[in-house]
Amino acid sequence: MRPGVQWAVKALLTWMAVFAVLAAGFALRYARVQGIFTSITPVLPSNCRTIASGLSGVNDFEIDALHDALLISAAGTANAQGGIYFLKLADLGAAPAKLDGVPASFHPGGVSLFRSTDGASLTVIDHRLGGRSIIEGYTVVSDGQTAKLAAQTAVQARSLVSPSSITVTAPDRFYVANDHVTTGTLGRFAEDYLLWPHADVIFSGDHGLRIAAQRIAFPSGILARHGNLYVAASNERRIIALGIEEFTGNLSEIGSLALPARLGHISMDASGNLIVAGQSKPGSAQVFRVRLDDKGVPVSFETIFSDDGHTLKGASAAALWNGQLFISAAADSKMLACPLK
């Protein structure tokens, strides 16, 4: 073999070996994030019951204390409109009532309930067919037993590439997480399978929409409380705490905590703990109670619900209210209500 050919073969073999090592590294990292090798230890509160069954794509929900009800976001399907559903907490066995006042083509995702002296408003991420997403604001009007929605605002922008979760901090301010910021095949491959931390959090304030935080790997849940913003970075398996600058809305990281799951939406209980839904492995369902220090930094967690998929598949959101743990699962098209201290 001539020296030039021999050198070329060696170079090719070297690059093939480097590529194989890199591919194996990315594959192992992806398997770890997905939880392929994770074992599930069941943590099942007694007397859990199924509620709101039959709603297609139950992604997120809010507890409306003013009206003593759940407001449930069900995305529907490509061929069937979704909706916001109203279920009284005093009658969880009833069928949820679908609320009027939404567009004809309506596929809600993440929701955020904001209470003020003027009443309750619900802000919704509406995923329209064709890939367009709109942030829509509604007033919740209720007589105590039933409710309806009255449209108030609508925001759309090119920066809303793939909004997954939203949190409202004032009548005219909100943060929204994009779980992806690329639209091309290669970009999505890098974000999804190479776990490229490229997604962002958008802030809407006095001067329109702007990027508030970047380089996050699949932010799937977001919550603003007590001057901090909490982001569930699903492909990083951690909760990130960011301090909010009061006047500008700017964000600065103050701490984070790793959790053993790909995470979903975030809520807060009456004691000031974060309640975070997730999946330790595909198809499983976990809920974590995350404790914060006096600065609002997450410091520890406990698992308060864990199932391998027999009881609930793929927890997407959870909340603890008056001794009841509520969990939604889009893949299962149902929710659970479990007594829990």
Buried (B, 14 or more C-beta within 10 A) or exposed (E): EEEEEEEEEEEEEEEEEEEEEEEEEEEEBBEEBBBEEBEBEEEEBEEBEBBBEEBBBBBBBBBBEEBBBBBBBBBBEEEEBBBBBBBBBEEBEEEBBBBEBBEEEBBBBBBBBBEEEEEBBBBBBBBEEEEEBBBBBBBBBBEEEBBBBEEEEEBBBEBBBBBBBBBBBEBEBBBBBBBBBBEEEEBBEBBBEEBBBBBBBBBBBEEEBEEBBEEBBBBBBBBBBEEBBBBBBBBBBBBBBBBBEEEEBBBEEBBBBEBBBBBBBBBBBEEEBBBBBBBBBBBBBBBBBBBBEEEBBBEEBEBBBBBBBEBBBBBBBBBBBEEBBBBBBBBBBBBBBBEBE
